[in-house]
Amino acid sequence: MKLLTLIEENFQKIFTNLDKITKDFAANLAVVYEHFFNYLPQFMGNSLKGIGLIFELSDPKLAEMYDLGVELGYFY
């Protein structure tokens, strides 16, 4: 349950910290990308760890899934 909370918190950080939203679509898109990429590594790590929990992987494998997600987040 904690993992789902972390994923939800990351979405909340992305979409509630958008205090710079205006009527200019291009500027808004830049703001969304800025916030999204700040939280992408943690989001990817938590998401892959969540998939590992669903498939009942062992603790070392869960850690590996989390690390892989963080690496993927930094890669993109």
Buried (B, 14 or more C-beta within 10 A) or exposed (E): EEBEEBBEBBEEBBEEEEEEEEEEEEEBEEBBEEBBEBBBBBBBBBBBBBBBEEEEBEEEEBEBBBEBBBEBBEEE
